[in-house]
Amino acid sequence: MAHTPQIQSAYLCAPLNPRKLDKFLKKAKDVLKLEQFDAIAFRGMSGALVAPLLAHKLHKTLIMVRKGDGESVRSHSMRNIEGDDAAKRYLIVDDFLASGNTVRDIAREVHYFTGGKAECIGAMLYYHHIDSGDPLVVDKLCATWTYPLGALKFEPYALP
């Protein structure tokens, strides 16, 4: 007898649907085949559901960035970021963009983690693609959307 999972959070419905997730992974592999990058950076539960599967399909390493609000202290590690600190170029994979703060925070944390040596090639946002079939792209400037804080740009951060 088939059952229906009870998923309350809208942003988790798509990554927890195996058929939709498989379709996304195939499309992402096609979209990313010409991109040059070493690692995939992600944050949060939905990122942890999608990024490792995509990295495995693409033979890329991972960079996991925890939230800076004490999440790492409450979790299993004292580190806010873990993964491939030798990556030269990385892609941010996230569910969707609201304010842009998550993508900016990931880029900043990876910058510090790699000593400023890793370049962010852009972001791939999967929620709308998985949920509705919207086109899947790598947003290289993250200027596709307008934010109250201005368009995202992956400019180098100055180390303190």
C-alpha positions in Angstrom: 0.0 0.0 0.0 1.4 3.4 -1.0 1.8 6.1 1.7 2.0 9.8 1.5 4.8 11.5 3.5 3.8 14.4 5.7 6.2 17.2 4.9 5.2 20.5 6.4 8.0 22.8 5.1 7.4 23.8 1.5 11.1 24.1 0.7 11.6 20.4 1.7 8.8 19.0 -0.4 10.7 19.1 -3.6 14.1 17.7 -2.4 12.2 14.9 -0.6 10.4 13.8 -3.7 12.6 11.2 -5.3 11.2 11.6 -8.9 11.5 15.4 -8.8 15.0 15.2 -7.3 16.2 12.7 -9.9 14.9 14.9 -12.7 16.7 17.9 -11.1 20.0 16.0 -10.8 19.9 14.9 -14.4 19.2 18.5 -15.6 21.8 20.0 -13.3 24.4 17.6 -14.6 23.6 18.8 -18.2 23.7 22.5 -17.2 26.9 22.1 -15.3 28.9 20.0 -17.7 30.6 23.0 -19.3 31.3 24.8 -16.0 34.8 24.6 -14.5 34.7 24.2 -10.7 36.1 21.9 -8.0 33.5 22.0 -5.2 29.9 22.7 -4.2 29.2 24.9 -1.2 25.9 24.6 0.7 24.1 25.4 3.9 21.1 24.1 5.8 18.9 21.0 5.7 17.7 21.4 2.1 21.2 22.0 0.9 22.3 18.9 2.7 19.7 16.9 0.9 20.7 18.1 -2.6 24.3 19.2 -2.7 26.0 15.9 -1.7 23.9 14.0 -4.3 24.8 16.5 -7.0 28.5 16.6 -5.9 28.6 12.8 -6.1 27.1 12.8 -9.6 29.6 15.4 -10.8 32.6 14.0 -8.9 33.1 17.3 -7.0 34.0 17.9 -3.4 31.8 19.7 -0.8 32.1 22.7 1.4 29.5 22.8 4.2 28.8 26.2 5.8 26.8 26.2 9.0 24.8 29.2 10.0 26.7 31.8 12.0 24.1 32.0 14.7 25.6 29.4 17.0 24.3 26.4 15.0 27.7 24.8 15.0 27.8 25.0 18.8 24.5 23.3 19.1 25.4 20.7 16.5 28.2 18.0 16.3 31.0 20.4 15.5 32.7 23.5 16.8 33.4 24.6 13.2 31.2 26.8 11.1 32.6 25.5 7.9 34.1 22.1 6.8 35.1 20.5 3.6 37.5 21.2 0.7 39.7 24.1 1.8 41.9 23.6 -1.3 39.1 24.2 -3.8 40.0 26.8 -6.4 36.5 27.4 -7.9 33.2 26.5 -6.3 29.5 26.7 -7.0 26.9 27.6 -4.3 23.9 25.3 -4.4 20.9 26.6 -2.5 17.1 26.2 -2.5 15.9 29.7 -3.3 16.8 33.3 -2.8 14.9 35.8 -0.7 17.2 38.5 0.7 20.4 37.0 -0.7 21.9 36.9 2.7 22.5 33.1 2.7 24.4 33.2 -0.6 26.4 36.2 0.5 27.2 34.5 3.9 28.3 31.3 2.2 30.6 33.2 -0.2 32.1 35.2 2.7 32.7 32.1 4.8 34.3 30.2 2.0 36.5 33.1 1.2 37.8 33.1 4.8 38.0 29.3 4.9 40.2 29.1 1.8 42.3 32.1 2.6 40.7 34.1 -0.3 42.0 31.5 -2.8 38.7 30.1 -4.0 36.6 31.8 -6.6 32.8 31.5 -6.6 31.5 30.9 -10.1 27.9 31.6 -9.1 24.9 30.0 -7.6 22.4 27.4 -8.7 19.0 27.7 -7.0 17.0 24.5 -7.3 13.7 25.0 -5.5 11.7 26.6 -8.3 13.1 24.2 -10.9 12.3 21.1 -8.8 8.9 22.4 -7.8 7.6 23.9 -11.0 10.1 23.0 -13.8 11.4 26.6 -14.2 14.6 26.8 -16.2 17.7 25.8 -14.3 20.7 28.1 -14.7 24.0 29.0 -13.0 23.6 32.6 -12.1 27.1 33.9 -12.5 26.4 37.4 -11.3 23.4 36.6 -9.1 21.9 39.7 -10.6 18.9 37.9 -12.0 16.8 39.1 -9.0 16.5 42.5 -7.3 17.0 42.7 -3.6 16.5 45.4 -1.0 20.2 45.2 -0.4 21.1 45.4 -4.0 22.2 42.8 -6.6 24.6 40.1 -5.5 28.0 40.2 -6.9 30.8 37.7 -6.1 33.5 40.2 -5.6 36.5 39.3 -3.5 36.2 39.9 0.2 39.1 41.6 1.9 40.6 39.5 4.6 41.0 41.3 8.0 
